[in-house]
Amino acid sequence: MKPRPRLPGEFALIERYFAPLSMGFSGAYGLLDDVAVINPGPGCELVVKTDVIVGGVDFPISAAADLVARKALRVNLSDLAAKGAVPRAYLLDLLLPDSIDEKWIAAFADGLRKDQAEYGLHLIGGDISATPGLVAIAVVALGELPIGKTIRRGGARTGDLIFVTGTIGDAALGLAAVRGTLAGISREETDFLVDRYTLPRPRVPLGPKLIGLATAAIDVSDGLVADLRHICEVSKLTAVIEASCIPLSGAAAALLTDPGILETLLTGGDDYEILFTAPPMAADTIAELSRSAATPISHIGQMHTPLDGQAKVTVLGKNGSPLVFASEGWSHF
Amino acid sequence: MKPRPRLPGEFALIERYFAPLSMGFSGAYGLLDDVAVINPGPGCELVVKTDVIVGGVDFPISAAADLVARKALRVNLSDLAAKGAVPRAYLLDLLLPDSIDEKWIAAFADGLRKDQAEYGLHLIGGDISATPGLVAIAVVALGELPIGKTIRRGGARTGDLIFVTGTIGDAALGLAAVRGTLAGISREETDFLVDRYTLPRPRVPLGPKLIGLATAAIDVSDGLVADLRHICEVSKLTAVIEASCIPLSGAAAALLTDPGILETLLTGGDDYEILFTAPPMAADTIAELSRSAATPISHIGQMHTPLDGQAKVTVLGKNGSPLVFASEGWSHF
């Protein structure tokens, strides 16, 4: 009836690998009940976010299970960070095909354990299901921030400067490297780029510090241009950024001699940096925050009132003329 | 690169079918932001629950999309109800294979719309992903109840009576009917059973009324015996129930002449009734609640201190001797 010789039962898996991840969060009830209880701290409200990653789509089926787990968690933490929230807990839905064995589960849980320690949150619930399809992982991240202080997409104002953390495009190049379509760089640079694709570094400590500074924010997951467009659409503004101001890693900069690379960098996605807007008078405070938080923050452009009512993103090239890309970024279909 | 001619883009789908389901819940931001904000009402706390259903596993791939949507939502609402919570909102992760077309999505969203109206909750976030596998739906339900009042699995005490709402086993027989392995009953009875399998009726209005009455509760999803065992394990007690006291529908009762049917009824699962324990002195209040809420509630057994330390469930047959089943209920593997 249910041939699955490679895995112990659902309850054994939970007890062995997942219940330990709930320890320290009383509302998780040790994963021994049907719901978890969670409440925002005094003066705070809860934010929730869910993102799914699918084997063969969002990560290679052969990827190491601990890294898959950490990516599944981190892509959600990145959204919380961009909104200014501190992560508190998460739920985990696992769809497991027959090809998954207990060793995979053990490594997966170990990846979660590491990231729980790094980001200070706990597993508080979930579901494990067999699937005739491929492995899929849905994470629901719960965080909190001061009441009414969520940094929205829609708060940007005309004249606001546009900033982005870290470097852009490394993950897209890393994916190209995984696929074997990247040439002309050193082994060290390739390893760096693949790592940037495999294990995002969400800006969890920085995000909450942007409350009161950023007028709008989003994490860069679909691609810099596409995500900036999301801010433009909801803020009903247009954005102009300068290609030469986009922060690049050394590995990415070395590849810029290929004329097609810039589009990959700006539209490839999976960066998990924070893209945000802030009024010009906040620029000094942001520069100081960048230093104190040891996080690069680059000024890349400015928001404008659209002359034609169109909320769009313009990327200016070296000679000051707009660049045209085939696609602005990733769409799930 | 991404062949999916049958569906419009992710953002178009959200705007067309899912954003309307968020209207009326301000913290959902019209599904135009990366997170949703939710807070418990005064004196309340939030509970969260997630359950996944997978095509070909939890529902037939050919099932009507609106019913798939409603089942995906309702299995989660059933958990909230059994814990005493009032549903407030939900998140939705959709994994869509190429076989899904826009008509399916439209029907799916329509099913959600109907259930939102019926149960008074809103969609506040989610994710849509392409999958090379089968359709899968993960729902995260959020509800609230008075602080500290969650009806846990572990609160049962020796001497508590065991109660269950509605009738047990109909869905298991309905699944058998769908599979074509059920004979000897009328067309009307078959339709009734299939409907019980297809569209659960979670006890949403009743659940919160059990706060202060029930010492422990769980919804019957894995099977009556298996779920009662979950209560026993966490409460560290043993349970004795009488087969003749298990509430059956007319259709199920008519099939009892087949000696194997009783096991199907008690271990088949998918009932989405509430199984709970309460002290004997609460019996009159529970009978009155059953009348006022127009919800059948049956007394089926009692909790005992285990003589051998084993938390187990004993089902007594007509002659008073224990029945032995091959399996206590559904496991996902």
Chai-1 contact restraints between the chains, C-beta under 6 A:
chainA,res_idxA,chainB,res_idxB,connection_type,confidence,min_distance_angstrom,max_distance_angstrom,comment,restraint_id
A,R4,B,F333,contact,1.0,0.0,6.0,A-B,restraint_1
A,L7,B,F333,contact,1.0,0.0,6.0,A-B,restraint_2
A,G9,B,S331,contact,1.0,0.0,6.0,A-B,restraint_3
A,G9,B,F333,contact,1.0,0.0,6.0,A-B,restraint_4
A,E10,B,S331,contact,1.0,0.0,6.0,A-B,restraint_5
A,E10,B,H332,contact,1.0,0.0,6.0,A-B,restraint_6
A,E10,B,F333,contact,1.0,0.0,6.0,A-B,restraint_7
A,L32,B,V234,contact,1.0,0.0,6.0,A-B,restraint_8
A,D33,B,R152,contact,1.0,0.0,6.0,A-B,restraint_9
A,D33,B,R153,contact,1.0,0.0,6.0,A-B,restraint_10
A,D34,B,D79,contact,1.0,0.0,6.0,A-B,restraint_11
A,V35,B,V47,contact,1.0,0.0,6.0,A-B,restraint_12
A,V35,B,K49,contact,1.0,0.0,6.0,A-B,restraint_13
A,V35,B,K83,contact,1.0,0.0,6.0,A-B,restraint_14
A,A36,B,V48,contact,1.0,0.0,6.0,A-B,restraint_15
A,V37,B,E45,contact,1.0,0.0,6.0,A-B,restraint_16
A,V37,B,V47,contact,1.0,0.0,6.0,A-B,restraint_17
A,V37,B,T150,contact,1.0,0.0,6.0,A-B,restraint_18
A,I38,B,L46,contact,1.0,0.0,6.0,A-B,restraint_19
A,N39,B,E45,contact,1.0,0.0,6.0,A-B,restraint_20
A,E45,B,V37,contact,1.0,0.0,6.0,A-B,restraint_21
A,E45,B,N39,contact,1.0,0.0,6.0,A-B,restraint_22
A,L46,B,I38,contact,1.0,0.0,6.0,A-B,restraint_23
A,V47,B,V35,contact,1.0,0.0,6.0,A-B,restraint_24
A,V47,B,V37,contact,1.0,0.0,6.0,A-B,restraint_25
A,V48,B,A36,contact,1.0,0.0,6.0,A-B,restraint_26
A,K49,B,V35,contact,1.0,0.0,6.0,A-B,restraint_27
A,T50,B,L91,contact,1.0,0.0,6.0,A-B,restraint_28
A,T50,B,D93,contact,1.0,0.0,6.0,A-B,restraint_29
A,T50,B,D127,contact,1.0,0.0,6.0,A-B,restraint_30
A,D51,B,D127,contact,1.0,0.0,6.0,A-B,restraint_31
A,V52,B,D93,contact,1.0,0.0,6.0,A-B,restraint_32
A,V52,B,D127,contact,1.0,0.0,6.0,A-B,restraint_33
A,V52,B,S129,contact,1.0,0.0,6.0,A-B,restraint_34
A,V54,B,S129,contact,1.0,0.0,6.0,A-B,restraint_35
A,V54,B,T131,contact,1.0,0.0,6.0,A-B,restraint_36
A,G56,B,P132,contact,1.0,0.0,6.0,A-B,restraint_37
A,D79,B,D34,contact,1.0,0.0,6.0,A-B,restraint_38
A,K83,B,V35,contact,1.0,0.0,6.0,A-B,restraint_39
A,L91,B,T50,contact,1.0,0.0,6.0,A-B,restraint_40
A,D93,B,T50,contact,1.0,0.0,6.0,A-B,restraint_41
A,D93,B,V52,contact,1.0,0.0,6.0,A-B,restraint_42
A,D93,B,A138,contact,1.0,0.0,6.0,A-B,restraint_43
A,L95,B,A136,contact,1.0,0.0,6.0,A-B,restraint_44
A,D127,B,T50,contact,1.0,0.0,6.0,A-B,restraint_45
A,D127,B,D51,contact,1.0,0.0,6.0,A-B,restraint_46
A,D127,B,V52,contact,1.0,0.0,6.0,A-B,restraint_47
A,I128,B,H332,contact,1.0,0.0,6.0,A-B,restraint_48
A,S129,B,V52,contact,1.0,0.0,6.0,A-B,restraint_49
A,S129,B,V54,contact,1.0,0.0,6.0,A-B,restraint_50
A,S129,B,H332,contact,1.0,0.0,6.0,A-B,restraint_51
A,A130,B,H332,contact,1.0,0.0,6.0,A-B,restraint_52
A,A130,B,F333,contact,1.0,0.0,6.0,A-B,restraint_53
A,T131,B,V54,contact,1.0,0.0,6.0,A-B,restraint_54
A,P132,B,G56,contact,1.0,0.0,6.0,A-B,restraint_55
A,P132,B,L134,contact,1.0,0.0,6.0,A-B,restraint_56
A,G133,B,G133,contact,1.0,0.0,6.0,A-B,restraint_57
A,G133,B,L134,contact,1.0,0.0,6.0,A-B,restraint_58
A,L134,B,P132,contact,1.0,0.0,6.0,A-B,restraint_59
A,L134,B,G133,contact,1.0,0.0,6.0,A-B,restraint_60
A,A136,B,L95,contact,1.0,0.0,6.0,A-B,restraint_61
A,A138,B,D93,contact,1.0,0.0,6.0,A-B,restraint_62
A,A138,B,A138,contact,1.0,0.0,6.0,A-B,restraint_63
A,V140,B,V140,contact,1.0,0.0,6.0,A-B,restraint_64
A,T150,B,V37,contact,1.0,0.0,6.0,A-B,restraint_65
A,R152,B,D33,contact,1.0,0.0,6.0,A-B,restraint_66
A,R153,B,D33,contact,1.0,0.0,6.0,A-B,restraint_67
A,V234,B,L32,contact,1.0,0.0,6.0,A-B,restraint_68
A,S331,B,G9,contact,1.0,0.0,6.0,A-B,restraint_69
A,S331,B,E10,contact,1.0,0.0,6.0,A-B,restraint_70
A,H332,B,E10,contact,1.0,0.0,6.0,A-B,restraint_71
A,H332,B,I128,contact,1.0,0.0,6.0,A-B,restraint_72
A,H332,B,S129,contact,1.0,0.0,6.0,A-B,restraint_73
A,H332,B,A130,contact,1.0,0.0,6.0,A-B,restraint_74
A,F333,B,R4,contact,1.0,0.0,6.0,A-B,restraint_75
A,F333,B,L7,contact,1.0,0.0,6.0,A-B,restraint_76
A,F333,B,G9,contact,1.0,0.0,6.0,A-B,restraint_77
A,F333,B,E10,contact,1.0,0.0,6.0,A-B,restraint_78
A,F333,B,A130,contact,1.0,0.0,6.0,A-B,restraint_79
